[in-house]
Amino acid sequence: MNIQMQVGGLLILFLVLFYYKRHGTVGLYAEKLFRRALYATIVCLILDIVSIVLIVNRDSLPLWLVEFECKAYLISLVWNGYMALSYASADTHYLMRMNRLVQRFGVAVVIASMIILLLPINIYCEGSVAYTYGPACLATYCAALITIIFTIYIVLTQRSEINPKRVNAILMWMTIWIALAVTQFFFEQFLLVGFAGVMGIVILFFELENPEANIDRRTGFFNNYTFVDYLKQKYKENAFMCGMLVSFEDIHARDIPSEQLDEAFAEIADFFRHIPNATLFRTEDREFTLVFDNHGALENAYHMVSERFKNGWLEKRFSSVPLYLEPQYIIMPTASVAKSADELIGFLKYFRAHVSKASDNNVMIIDEAMMARKRAREEMMSALISAMNEDRVEVFFQPIYSTKEKRFVSAEALVRLRKPDGTIIPPGLFIPIAEETGIVAQLGEIVFEKTCRFIKENDIEQYGIRYIEINLSVVQCENAKLAKNCIDIMEKYKVKPPLINLEITETTSVVMKKTLMKNMQELIDYGVEFSLDDFGNGQSNLNYIVDMPVQIVKFDRDMTQAYFKSEKARFVLQAAMNMVHDMHLKVVAEGVETQEQFEVLEAMGVDYIQGYHFSKPVEGRLFIEFLKSHNLG
């Protein structure tokens, strides 16, 4: 009997099934469809072998039984093709149009099966060669060919929605199937069509569905790639999901012997393995993510883990030396706080970097409010980048009044973002994000260049302005090329160095004092002066005034306002001003809002006053009009 290939193929499929069953699966839809295709192919091969056995022994068997079994095999071929189609659409299953299309094709397969069952079939058997032919076989070829073509159509038209590896595997399978079917059509004695299914299953197994590819070999948990696919399916199913991320990443920074650390990690993994009702993932080198389908299981898991690592102590199984570990936790009572798997993964990455700052016990609970703040941050980040790319970064100017000269002699340049609709985004919304992400350096350079361009285009000295103050961010001050960049821009616009006064903050000198001092000295030698901004905010270290080569000290708004609310604050501000004056430096009081405040500070001897009492920060055109009205009027 010519069943050697079928028997060999069946053995291959049982071997695939054995290795597939050795490992657990996470329940992905593609896994379910692969199992169906695997079982369908096994059934198809068994029916193929049985049909040949019955044909060879047909003389001792009822003819209707032999024909029925042969038709059953033909029908299984069509259904095997439909299993391939279903698997090809695994990634698009949750797209309703594709779901309906595949279901309707399933109805067509049922109709084709009935037609094959009703059509006559012919049997050939001579020596060891046995096969069938006739109308039922032709109908099978047609149905199988249509199924293959439709599968290829689905893969090609929906390839943007389908895993690229799945696309390649399915196309390879269909190509092999067509080649073997054409061969068998012309050489009927070669029973190759059933073996095409075996080839397809082997391709899918090694390319996509080998469970070992989803498993972290060190712990036996599902890996991060599987975690991503798992989340995507759960969101598509709109299934309830909650979870907990437990990280030990910070122990890398500790002075712990690697052998001891590896042993501890093995014990930790074994401990997590016994947490009930948890789907376990190893999402980072020393990080576990546990997913549950109910709140009770999550609460129980957190209690078990927190108690086990209470006070950061891990009992060593094979060593008398205790190891102190302090896990960090991110708890998500419901995954519905994120709109999609991609959003959730992005948020987890962000929160992972901030969990140590979340609370004293390193626990962060992600709720709707937290996610809303994160979304707002992402939206503001996008608005900031688009404003920079589309030249919607603007510089506003707030005038500074000289109490000695009784006029406005300078201004502070302040950055603003203009939305496409023309409205202004306040700096309090985007500056913290720009500082956190480092974009503030690029933003600061834009502000510096726009200010230099404004100075050149408006010849500000004619309006009595001696200099413009420009803020430098911490990131800018850490740049060794700060001085060169500033000088290059000033020379580009031919701006006189004394027209620029750069504001530095107290925290700047802590980070990179040596680099900052070098930049400051180079700019001072060029002719630029410096102010110490926000004095009274942050560390309030008087050594900054001593160490930094500044000419002006600016009292921040909170310090100025406190003077009018607290007797102690009045003593502090008066003493600070006297100290600054004794060092032959000038004082600017920011945040002055009323005439009364202005008169008091002027009487005290404050050199310069800045605040809403005179003007809010305004765009360049209005600032020039303000100067014309107040300085030249």
C-alpha positions as CSV (number, residue, x, y, z in Angstrom):
1,M,0.0,0.0,0.0
2,N,1.2,3.5,-0.9
3,I,0.8,4.9,2.6
4,Q,4.4,5.4,3.6
5,M,4.2,9.2,3.4
6,Q,1.0,9.3,5.4
7,V,2.4,7.1,8.1
8,G,5.6,9.1,8.3
9,G,3.6,12.3,8.4
10,L,1.4,10.9,11.2
11,L,4.5,10.1,13.2
12,I,5.8,13.6,12.7
13,L,2.4,15.1,13.9
14,F,2.4,13.0,17.0
15,L,5.9,14.1,17.7
16,V,4.8,17.8,17.3
17,L,1.8,17.1,19.6
18,F,4.1,15.6,22.2
19,Y,6.4,18.6,22.3
20,Y,3.5,21.0,22.2
21,K,1.9,19.4,25.2
22,R,5.1,19.4,27.2
23,H,4.6,23.0,28.0
24,G,1.6,25.0,29.2
25,T,0.1,27.7,27.0
26,V,-1.3,31.1,28.0
27,G,-4.6,30.6,26.2
28,L,-4.0,32.8,23.1
29,Y,-6.6,32.6,20.3
30,A,-3.8,31.6,17.9
31,E,-2.8,28.8,20.1
32,K,-6.4,27.4,20.1
33,L,-6.6,27.7,16.3
34,F,-3.2,26.0,15.9
35,R,-4.4,23.0,18.1
36,R,-7.5,22.7,15.9
37,A,-5.4,22.7,12.8
38,L,-3.1,20.1,14.3
39,Y,-5.9,17.8,15.4
40,A,-7.7,18.3,12.0
41,T,-4.5,17.3,10.2
42,I,-4.0,14.2,12.4
43,V,-7.7,13.2,11.6
44,C,-7.1,13.9,7.9
45,L,-4.0,11.6,7.8
46,I,-5.7,8.9,9.8
47,L,-8.7,8.9,7.4
48,D,-6.3,8.9,4.5
49,I,-4.6,5.8,5.8
50,V,-7.8,4.1,6.7
51,S,-9.3,4.8,3.2
52,I,-6.3,3.2,1.5
53,V,-6.6,0.1,3.8
54,L,-10.3,-0.2,3.1
55,I,-9.7,0.2,-0.7
56,V,-7.1,-2.6,-0.6
57,N,-9.5,-4.8,1.3
58,R,-12.7,-3.7,-0.5
59,D,-13.6,-7.2,-1.7
60,S,-14.4,-8.3,1.9
61,L,-16.1,-5.0,2.9
62,P,-19.4,-3.4,1.9
63,L,-18.8,-1.0,-1.0
64,W,-20.9,1.8,0.7
65,L,-18.5,1.7,3.7
66,V,-15.4,2.0,1.5
67,E,-16.9,4.9,-0.5
68,F,-18.2,6.7,2.6
69,E,-14.8,6.5,4.3
70,C,-13.0,7.7,1.1
71,K,-15.4,10.7,0.9
72,A,-14.9,11.3,4.6
73,Y,-11.2,11.7,3.9
74,L,-11.9,14.1,1.0
75,I,-14.2,16.2,3.2
76,S,-11.5,16.2,5.9
77,L,-9.1,17.7,3.3
78,V,-11.5,20.6,2.7
79,W,-11.9,21.2,6.4
80,N,-8.2,21.0,6.9
81,G,-7.9,23.9,4.5
82,Y,-10.6,25.8,6.4
83,M,-8.5,25.3,9.6
84,A,-5.6,26.9,7.8
85,L,-7.9,29.8,6.8
86,S,-9.1,30.2,10.4
87,Y,-5.5,30.2,11.7
88,A,-4.5,32.7,9.1
89,S,-7.2,35.1,10.4
90,A,-6.2,34.6,14.1
91,D,-4.9,38.2,14.4
92,T,-8.0,39.7,12.7
93,H,-10.5,37.5,14.5
94,Y,-11.7,40.4,16.5
95,L,-12.3,42.6,13.4
96,M,-16.0,42.0,12.9
97,R,-15.9,42.2,9.1
98,M,-13.2,39.5,9.0
99,N,-15.0,37.4,11.6
100,R,-18.2,37.4,9.6
101,L,-16.3,36.7,6.3
102,V,-14.6,33.6,7.8
103,Q,-17.9,32.4,9.3
104,R,-19.6,32.7,6.0
105,F,-16.9,30.8,4.3
106,G,-17.4,28.1,6.9
107,V,-21.0,27.7,5.7
108,A,-19.6,27.3,2.1
109,V,-17.3,24.6,3.4
110,V,-20.3,22.7,4.9
111,I,-22.2,23.0,1.6
112,A,-19.1,21.7,-0.3
113,S,-18.8,18.8,2.1
114,M,-22.4,17.8,1.4
115,I,-21.8,18.0,-2.3
116,I,-18.7,15.8,-2.0
117,L,-20.7,13.3,0.0
118,L,-23.5,13.2,-2.6
119,L,-21.2,13.0,-5.7
120,P,-20.1,9.6,-7.0
121,I,-16.5,8.4,-6.4
122,N,-14.4,6.0,-8.3
123,I,-11.8,3.7,-6.8
124,Y,-8.5,2.4,-8.3
125,C,-6.5,-0.3,-6.8
126,E,-3.8,-2.3,-8.6
127,G,-0.9,-3.9,-6.7
128,S,0.3,-1.6,-4.0
129,V,-1.2,1.5,-5.6
130,A,-4.6,2.6,-4.4
131,Y,-6.4,5.9,-4.8
132,T,-9.8,7.5,-5.7
133,Y,-10.9,9.7,-8.6
134,G,-14.1,10.9,-10.2
135,P,-16.6,13.8,-9.5
136,A,-16.2,13.7,-5.7
137,C,-12.4,14.1,-6.1
138,L,-12.8,16.9,-8.6
139,A,-15.2,18.7,-6.3
140,T,-12.6,18.3,-3.5
141,Y,-9.9,19.8,-5.7
142,C,-12.1,22.8,-6.5
143,A,-13.2,23.4,-2.9
144,A,-9.6,23.0,-1.6
145,L,-8.3,25.3,-4.4
146,I,-10.9,28.0,-3.5
147,T,-10.0,27.7,0.2
148,I,-6.3,28.1,-0.6
149,I,-6.9,31.1,-2.8
150,F,-9.2,32.7,-0.2
151,T,-6.7,32.1,2.5
152,I,-4.0,33.8,0.4
153,Y,-6.3,36.7,-0.3
154,I,-7.0,37.2,3.5
155,V,-3.3,37.1,4.3
156,L,-2.3,39.5,1.6
157,T,-5.2,42.0,2.1
158,Q,-4.9,42.0,5.9
159,R,-1.2,41.7,6.2
160,S,-0.9,45.0,8.1
161,E,-3.1,43.4,10.9
162,I,-1.3,40.0,10.9
163,N,1.9,39.0,12.5
164,P,4.6,39.1,9.7
165,K,5.9,35.7,10.7
166,R,2.3,34.3,10.4
167,V,2.0,35.8,7.0
168,N,5.2,34.2,5.7
169,A,4.3,30.8,7.3
170,I,0.8,30.7,5.8
171,L,2.0,31.7,2.4
172,M,4.7,29.0,2.5
173,W,2.1,26.4,3.6
174,M,-0.3,27.4,0.8
175,T,2.5,27.3,-1.8
176,I,3.5,23.7,-0.7
177,W,-0.2,22.6,-0.7
178,I,-0.7,23.9,-4.3
179,A,2.5,22.3,-5.5
180,L,1.6,18.9,-4.0
181,A,-2.0,19.1,-5.1
182,V,-1.0,19.8,-8.7
183,T,1.5,16.9,-8.6
184,Q,-1.2,14.5,-7.3
185,F,-3.7,15.8,-9.8
186,F,-1.5,14.7,-12.7
187,F,0.0,11.7,-10.9
188,E,-2.9,10.2,-8.9
189,Q,-0.8,7.4,-7.5
190,F,1.3,9.9,-5.5
191,L,-0.9,10.6,-2.4
192,L,0.7,13.9,-1.4
193,V,-2.2,16.3,-0.6
194,G,-2.6,14.9,3.0
195,F,1.1,15.3,3.6
196,A,0.8,19.0,2.7
197,G,-1.1,19.5,5.9
198,V,1.8,17.9,7.8
199,M,4.3,20.4,6.2
200,G,2.1,23.3,7.1
201,I,1.8,22.2,10.8
202,V,5.6,21.8,11.0
203,I,6.1,25.2,9.6
204,L,3.7,26.8,12.0
205,F,5.1,25.0,15.0
206,F,8.7,26.0,14.4
207,E,7.9,29.5,13.2
208,L,5.1,30.6,15.6
209,E,3.6,28.0,17.9
210,N,6.5,26.3,19.6
211,P,5.6,26.8,23.3
212,E,9.3,26.9,24.3
213,A,9.5,30.2,22.4
214,N,7.0,31.6,24.8
215,I,8.7,30.4,27.9
216,D,11.5,32.0,29.9
217,R,13.9,29.1,30.3
218,R,15.4,30.3,33.5
219,T,12.1,30.5,35.5
220,G,9.6,28.5,33.3
221,F,7.3,31.5,33.3
222,F,5.9,33.0,30.1
223,N,8.2,35.6,28.6
224,N,7.6,39.3,27.8
225,Y,6.7,38.6,24.1
226,T,3.9,36.3,25.3
227,F,2.9,38.9,27.8
228,V,2.3,41.5,25.1
229,D,0.3,39.0,23.0
230,Y,-1.7,38.0,26.0
231,L,-2.6,41.6,26.9
232,K,-3.6,42.3,23.3
233,Q,-6.0,39.4,23.2
234,K,-7.5,40.2,26.6
235,Y,-8.2,43.7,25.5
236,K,-9.7,42.5,22.2
237,E,-12.0,40.1,24.3
238,N,-12.8,43.0,26.6
239,A,-12.1,40.5,29.4
240,F,-11.6,41.6,33.0
241,M,-8.0,41.6,34.1
242,C,-6.0,42.8,37.1
243,G,-2.4,42.4,38.0
244,M,0.7,43.1,40.0
245,L,4.2,43.8,38.8
246,V,7.0,42.9,41.3
247,S,10.4,44.2,40.5
248,F,13.8,43.4,42.0
249,E,15.7,45.4,39.4
250,D,17.3,47.8,42.0
251,I,19.3,44.9,43.6
252,H,21.7,45.2,40.6
253,A,23.1,48.3,42.2
254,R,23.9,46.6,45.5
255,D,27.1,44.9,46.4
256,I,25.8,41.3,46.4
257,P,27.8,38.4,45.1
258,S,26.4,37.1,41.8
259,E,26.2,33.5,43.0
260,Q,24.2,34.6,46.0
261,L,22.0,36.7,43.8
262,D,21.3,33.9,41.3
263,E,20.4,31.5,44.1
264,A,18.1,34.1,45.6
265,F,16.4,34.7,42.3
266,A,15.8,30.9,41.8
267,E,14.1,30.8,45.2
268,I,12.0,33.9,44.4
269,A,10.8,32.3,41.1
270,D,9.9,29.1,43.0
271,F,8.0,31.1,45.5
272,F,6.0,32.9,42.8
273,R,5.2,29.6,41.1
274,H,3.1,28.6,44.1
275,I,0.9,31.7,44.1
276,P,-2.6,30.5,43.3
277,N,-4.7,31.6,40.3
278,A,-1.9,33.7,38.8
279,T,-0.7,33.7,35.2
280,L,3.0,34.4,35.6
281,F,5.3,36.3,33.3
282,R,8.9,37.3,33.5
283,T,8.7,40.7,31.9
284,E,12.2,42.0,32.7
285,D,15.5,40.4,33.9
286,R,14.5,40.5,37.6
287,E,10.8,41.4,37.3
288,F,7.7,39.3,37.6
289,T,4.2,40.3,36.4
290,L,1.2,38.4,37.8
291,V,-2.1,38.6,36.0
292,F,-5.4,37.5,37.6
293,D,-9.1,37.4,36.6
294,N,-10.5,38.6,39.9
295,H,-9.7,41.1,42.7
296,G,-9.7,38.4,45.4
297,A,-6.8,36.5,43.8
298,L,-4.8,39.8,43.4
299,E,-5.3,40.8,47.0
300,N,-4.3,37.4,48.2
301,A,-1.2,37.4,46.0
302,Y,-0.1,40.9,47.3
303,H,-0.6,39.8,50.9
304,M,1.5,36.6,50.3
305,V,4.3,38.5,48.5
306,S,4.5,41.5,50.9
307,E,4.5,39.2,53.9
308,R,7.2,37.0,52.4
309,F,9.5,40.0,51.7
310,K,8.5,42.0,54.7
311,N,11.3,44.2,55.8
312,G,13.1,43.2,52.7
313,W,14.4,40.0,54.1
314,L,14.7,36.8,52.1
315,E,15.5,33.5,54.0
316,K,18.2,31.7,52.1
317,R,17.6,28.0,51.6
318,F,21.2,26.9,51.0
319,S,23.1,29.6,52.9
320,S,23.2,30.9,56.5
321,V,23.9,34.4,55.2
322,P,20.7,36.5,55.0
323,L,20.0,38.5,51.9
324,Y,18.1,41.7,52.2
325,L,15.9,42.6,49.2
326,E,13.2,45.2,48.8
327,P,10.7,44.5,46.0
328,Q,9.0,47.3,44.2
329,Y,5.3,46.9,43.5
330,I,3.0,48.2,40.8
331,I,-0.6,47.1,41.4
332,M,-3.4,47.5,38.9
333,P,-6.8,46.7,40.3
334,T,-8.3,46.7,36.8
335,A,-6.7,46.9,33.4
336,S,-9.6,48.9,32.1
337,V,-7.8,52.0,33.2
338,A,-5.8,51.7,30.0
339,K,-7.5,51.9,26.6
340,S,-5.3,49.3,24.9
341,A,-2.5,46.8,25.5
342,D,0.0,49.2,23.9
343,E,-1.1,52.0,26.2
344,L,-0.9,49.8,29.2
345,I,2.6,48.5,28.3
346,G,3.8,52.1,27.8
347,F,2.3,53.2,31.1
348,L,3.9,50.3,32.9
349,K,7.3,51.2,31.5
350,Y,6.8,54.8,32.7
351,F,5.5,53.8,36.2
352,R,8.2,51.3,36.6
353,A,10.8,54.1,36.5
354,H,8.9,56.1,39.1
355,V,7.7,53.4,41.6
356,S,10.5,54.0,44.0
357,K,9.3,57.6,44.4
358,A,5.7,56.5,44.8
359,S,5.6,55.9,48.6
360,D,7.7,54.8,51.5
361,N,6.9,51.2,51.0
362,N,7.7,51.1,47.2
363,V,4.1,50.4,46.3
364,M,2.3,52.2,43.4
365,I,-1.4,51.6,42.8
366,I,-2.5,52.6,39.3
367,D,-5.9,54.2,39.3
368,E,-8.0,56.2,36.9
369,A,-6.7,59.6,38.2
370,M,-3.1,58.5,37.7
371,M,-3.7,57.2,34.2
372,A,-5.5,60.5,33.4
373,R,-2.5,62.4,34.5
374,K,-0.2,60.2,32.5
375,R,-2.4,60.6,29.4
376,A,-2.4,64.4,29.9
377,R,1.4,64.2,30.1
378,E,1.6,62.3,26.9
379,E,-0.7,64.7,25.1
380,M,1.3,67.7,26.4
381,M,4.5,66.0,25.3
382,S,3.1,65.6,21.8
383,A,1.9,69.2,21.8
384,L,5.4,70.4,22.8
385,I,7.1,68.4,20.1
386,S,4.7,69.5,17.4
387,A,5.0,73.1,18.5
388,M,8.8,72.9,18.3
389,N,8.6,71.2,14.9
390,E,6.0,73.6,13.5
391,D,7.6,76.8,14.8
392,R,4.8,77.5,17.3
393,V,7.2,78.2,20.2
394,E,6.9,81.9,21.1
395,V,8.8,84.2,23.5
396,F,6.8,86.6,25.7
397,F,8.5,89.4,27.7
398,Q,7.7,90.7,31.2
399,P,9.1,94.2,31.9
400,I,11.3,94.8,34.9
401,Y,11.2,98.2,36.6
402,S,14.2,100.0,38.1
403,T,13.3,101.8,41.3
404,K,16.3,104.0,41.0
405,E,15.8,105.1,37.4
406,K,12.0,105.1,37.6
407,R,11.6,103.3,34.4
408,F,11.7,99.9,32.8
409,V,15.3,98.9,32.0
410,S,15.0,95.2,31.3
411,A,12.7,92.3,30.8
412,E,12.5,88.5,31.3
413,A,12.1,86.3,28.2
414,L,9.5,83.6,28.9
415,V,8.6,80.7,26.7
416,R,5.1,80.0,25.5
417,L,3.5,77.4,23.2
418,R,0.8,78.4,20.8
419,K,-1.7,75.8,19.7
420,P,-2.8,75.5,16.1
421,D,-6.0,77.3,17.0
422,G,-4.1,80.3,18.3
423,T,-4.5,79.7,22.0
424,I,-1.6,79.8,24.4
425,I,-0.4,76.8,26.5
426,P,0.8,78.0,30.0
427,P,4.4,77.2,30.8
428,G,3.4,75.3,34.0
429,L,1.9,72.6,31.8
430,F,4.8,71.9,29.6
431,I,8.0,73.1,31.3
432,P,8.0,70.2,33.9
433,I,7.6,67.7,31.1
434,A,10.3,69.3,29.0
435,E,12.6,69.2,32.0
436,E,11.9,65.6,32.8
437,T,12.5,64.4,29.2
438,G,15.5,66.6,28.5
439,I,13.7,68.4,25.7
440,V,14.1,71.6,27.7
441,A,17.6,71.9,26.3
442,Q,16.4,72.2,22.7
443,L,13.5,74.4,23.9
444,G,15.9,76.7,25.7
445,E,18.1,77.0,22.6
446,I,15.0,78.0,20.6
447,V,14.0,80.6,23.1
448,F,17.6,82.0,23.2
449,E,17.7,82.3,19.4
450,K,14.3,83.9,19.1
451,T,15.2,86.4,21.8
452,C,18.4,87.3,20.0
453,R,16.4,87.8,16.8
454,F,13.9,90.0,18.7
455,I,16.7,92.1,20.1
456,K,18.2,92.6,16.6
457,E,14.9,93.3,14.8
458,N,13.6,95.8,17.3
459,D,16.8,97.6,18.4
460,I,15.6,97.4,22.0
461,E,18.2,99.9,23.3
462,Q,16.2,102.7,21.7
463,Y,13.4,102.0,24.1
464,G,15.6,102.1,27.2
465,I,16.1,98.4,27.6
466,R,19.7,97.6,28.7
467,Y,19.4,93.8,28.7
468,I,17.0,90.8,28.4
469,E,17.0,88.0,31.0
470,I,16.9,84.5,29.5
471,N,16.4,81.4,31.7
472,L,18.9,78.5,31.4
473,S,17.6,75.0,32.3
474,V,19.6,72.6,34.3
475,V,20.1,70.4,31.2
476,Q,21.6,73.4,29.3
477,C,24.0,74.2,32.1
478,E,25.2,70.6,32.1
479,N,26.2,71.0,28.4
480,A,29.9,71.6,28.0
481,K,29.2,73.4,24.8
482,L,26.7,75.9,26.3
483,A,28.9,78.9,26.1
484,K,29.9,78.2,22.5
485,N,26.3,77.6,21.4
486,C,25.2,80.9,23.0
487,I,28.1,82.9,21.5
488,D,27.4,81.4,18.1
489,I,23.8,82.5,18.2
490,M,24.7,86.0,19.4
491,E,27.2,86.4,16.7
492,K,24.7,85.1,14.1
493,Y,22.3,88.0,15.0
494,K,25.1,90.5,15.9
495,V,23.7,90.9,19.4
496,K,25.9,92.9,21.9
497,P,26.9,90.6,24.8
498,P,25.7,93.2,27.5
499,L,22.2,92.9,26.1
500,I,22.0,89.3,27.4
501,N,21.6,88.3,31.0
502,L,21.4,84.6,31.7
503,E,19.4,83.3,34.6
504,I,20.6,80.2,36.5
505,T,18.8,78.4,39.3
506,E,20.2,77.2,42.6
507,T,19.9,73.5,41.8
508,T,22.0,73.9,38.6
509,S,25.3,74.3,40.4
510,V,24.8,71.1,42.4
511,V,24.5,68.9,39.3
512,M,27.5,70.1,37.3
513,K,29.1,72.9,39.1
514,K,32.5,72.5,37.4
515,T,30.9,72.5,33.9
516,L,28.6,75.4,34.7
517,M,31.5,77.5,36.1
518,K,33.5,77.0,33.0
519,N,30.6,78.0,30.8
520,M,29.8,81.0,32.9
521,Q,33.4,82.3,32.9
522,E,33.6,81.9,29.1
523,L,30.4,83.9,28.7
524,I,31.4,86.5,31.2
525,D,34.7,87.0,29.4
526,Y,32.6,87.5,26.2
527,G,30.5,90.2,28.0
528,V,27.4,88.4,29.2
529,E,26.1,88.8,32.7
530,F,24.3,86.4,35.0
531,S,21.4,86.4,37.5
532,L,20.7,83.9,40.2
533,D,17.0,83.1,39.7
534,D,14.4,81.9,42.2
535,F,16.5,82.7,45.3
536,G,14.5,81.5,48.3
537,N,13.1,78.5,46.4
538,G,14.7,75.1,46.5
539,Q,17.8,74.6,48.7
540,S,18.2,78.3,49.5
541,N,21.9,77.8,50.1
542,L,23.7,81.2,50.6
543,N,26.9,79.6,49.2
544,Y,25.4,79.9,45.7
545,I,25.6,83.7,45.9
546,V,29.2,83.4,47.2
547,D,30.3,80.8,44.6
548,M,28.5,81.9,41.5
549,P,29.8,84.9,39.5
550,V,26.4,86.6,39.3
551,Q,25.5,90.3,39.2
552,I,21.8,90.0,40.1
553,V,19.9,88.0,42.7
554,K,16.2,87.4,42.0
555,F,13.8,86.8,45.0
556,D,11.2,84.4,43.7
557,R,7.4,85.2,43.9
558,D,6.8,83.0,47.0
559,M,9.5,84.8,49.0
560,T,8.2,88.2,47.9
561,Q,4.6,87.3,48.8
562,A,5.6,85.8,52.1
563,Y,7.1,89.2,53.1
564,F,3.5,90.6,53.3
565,K,2.1,87.6,55.2
566,S,4.7,86.7,57.8
567,E,6.8,88.7,60.2
568,K,9.5,86.1,60.1
569,A,9.6,86.3,56.3
570,R,10.0,90.0,56.5
571,F,13.1,89.6,58.6
572,V,14.5,87.0,56.2
573,L,13.9,89.0,53.1
574,Q,15.3,92.2,54.6
575,A,18.4,90.4,55.8
576,A,18.9,88.6,52.5
577,M,18.6,91.9,50.6
578,N,21.1,93.6,52.9
579,M,23.5,90.7,52.4
580,V,23.2,90.9,48.6
581,H,23.7,94.7,48.6
582,D,26.8,94.3,50.9
583,M,28.2,92.1,48.1
584,H,27.6,94.9,45.6
585,L,24.9,92.9,43.8
586,K,21.5,94.0,42.7
587,V,18.1,92.5,43.8
588,V,15.0,91.8,41.7
589,A,11.8,91.1,43.5
590,E,9.5,88.9,41.4
591,G,5.7,88.4,41.8
592,V,4.8,92.0,42.8
593,E,1.1,92.3,42.2
594,T,-0.2,95.5,44.0
595,Q,0.7,99.1,44.3
596,E,1.0,98.7,48.0
597,Q,3.6,95.9,47.6
598,F,5.4,98.0,45.0
599,E,5.7,101.0,47.4
600,V,6.9,98.9,50.3
601,L,9.6,97.1,48.3
602,E,10.7,100.3,46.7
603,A,11.0,102.0,50.1
604,M,13.1,99.0,51.3
605,G,15.6,99.6,48.6
606,V,14.9,96.7,46.2
607,D,16.7,97.6,43.0
608,Y,14.3,96.1,40.4
609,I,10.6,95.0,40.6
610,Q,8.9,92.6,38.3
611,G,5.3,91.4,38.4
612,Y,1.7,91.6,37.3
613,H,1.4,95.0,39.0
614,F,3.1,96.4,35.9
615,S,2.4,93.8,33.2
616,K,1.9,90.1,32.6
617,P,4.3,88.5,30.1
618,V,3.2,89.7,26.7
619,E,4.3,88.8,23.1
620,G,7.0,90.9,21.5
621,R,4.8,93.3,19.6
622,L,2.8,94.3,22.8
623,F,6.0,94.5,24.8
624,I,7.4,97.2,22.4
625,E,4.1,99.1,22.6
626,F,4.3,98.9,26.4
627,L,7.8,100.4,26.3
628,K,6.7,103.1,23.9
629,S,3.9,104.0,26.3
630,H,5.8,103.9,29.6
631,N,9.4,104.7,28.7
632,L,8.9,107.1,25.8
633,G,5.5,108.4,26.5
